[in-house]
Amino acid sequence: MSELSESTTRNTAPNPQLTSQISQANDPPSPYYLHHTDHLGSVVVNPKLTTNNYVAWSRSFLLALSIRNKVGFINGSIPKPSITDDLHPIWNRCNNLIVSWLLNSISQPIASTIFFMESVAEIWNTLKLNYAQPDNTCVCNLQYTLGSVTQRVKIVYAYFIELKCIWEELRNYRPLPHCECGKCNANCFKKFSDQYQKDMVFRFLNGLNESFSAIRSQIILMDPIPSLDKVYSMVLREESQKNMFLQSQPFLESLAMLAATNVKKKPMKDLTCTHCGKKGHVKEKCYRIIRFPEDFKFTKGKPYVKKGAAVKQCYYNG
């Protein structure tokens, strides 16, 4: 009886490795944990990866993975377990799910080049080697683009967004000076940050159209110079006021045209010619001065009557 009891106890005793695997799969903080909402289409980055947007795309995809605690699968910090390891099946499941997310976030021509790769870390490194340009090349291209950006026909909102995107991408390659030892005063690098903000304000103002010259001069004369966001808000309000004025222009022009029309419609009976003394016309329209037309009621049907003195004579005889 005792031998049977010991055998039953050994068979029902929990496997420590299996318990560890199950606990990691069901533990939300664990990178092996998969929520029931994690499926093929739960992570899709738009716009998809092309040959010239790797920096923005990679940041978006890393953000999506960090929310799900899965960054370790692509940076190599969670290597593939051996096939005898109890974590191998669940690692393989997580890896395949991330591969599917990658394929859904890559343009079709690029996806076809990495479709048969099995490791998500291998795919990630391949994409980085193929499409991540060297830092110096990116900085050079961004600064060239930044120098040619002006408002032109764009509204202020679109012009500001275009500048802001270039600045943020430049900061990704050239971050502002900051403390890395954790012992510096928080205000040590404030001077650099303030100067960078001021340079952005000047660049934004210089690219505006000449119609904003007044608000540009007003901002430059301020001491201290407002922040970029404050300057942007001031320029937006100025643009809004200009648009309101332009929208009211057609109404004012319509009123002016209506007033001019009413003047022209003044009753003829109220007019008196200062030349002949008759009513119904003014001196500038008097036929005795500008000559009678050939179809006038006194001359109509009389072919011998011509212009000039004959017309005047006809009028007198009439």
Secondary structure, DSSP 8 states (H G I E B T S, - for coil): -HHHHHHHHHHHS--HHHHHHHHHHH-TTSTT---TT--TTS---SS-B-TT-HHHHHHHHHHHHHHTT-THHHHSSS----TTSTTHHHHHHHHHHHHHHHHHTB-HHHHHHHTT---HHHHHHHHHHHH---HHHHHHHHHHHHHH---TTS-HHHHHHHHHHHHHHHHHHS-----SSS-S-TTTTHHHHHHHHHHHHHHHHHTS-GGGHHHHHHHHTSSS---HHHHHHHHHHHHHHHHHHHHHHHHHHHHHHHHHHHHHT--GGG-B-TTT--BSS-GGG-HHHH---TTSTTTTT-TT--STHHHHHHHHH-
